[in-house]
């Protein structure tokens, strides 16, 4: 069940980032199509990182995520 949730959250994050030059964690959560908790965000982000689909950097003390 958790694996399905990770895939679902990864899809939401990817769709939110698609067409952008990257967003912060806060922007992703705000623009996501569903209410996303921090733990859900990190679950999906981990999936995308494992699949080498995103790049993560720290900008001004915040996580900044871009699609590869």
C-alpha positions, 0 to 999 in steps of 0.5 A: 500500500505504501508503494502505491502511495509513493507512486501516486505522490511522485506523479503529483509532484512530477505533474506539478513540476512539468512545464516549470523551471523548478519549484520549492517544496512549498510551491509544489505543495501549494500547487499540487492537485491534492492536499499533500502532507510533508511525509507524502511529499518526501515519499514521492520525492524519494521515488522520483530521486530513485528513478533519477527524474528530478534534481534537488538543490537548496536555495535560500534555505529551501528545497528546490526541485527541478525535472531532469 
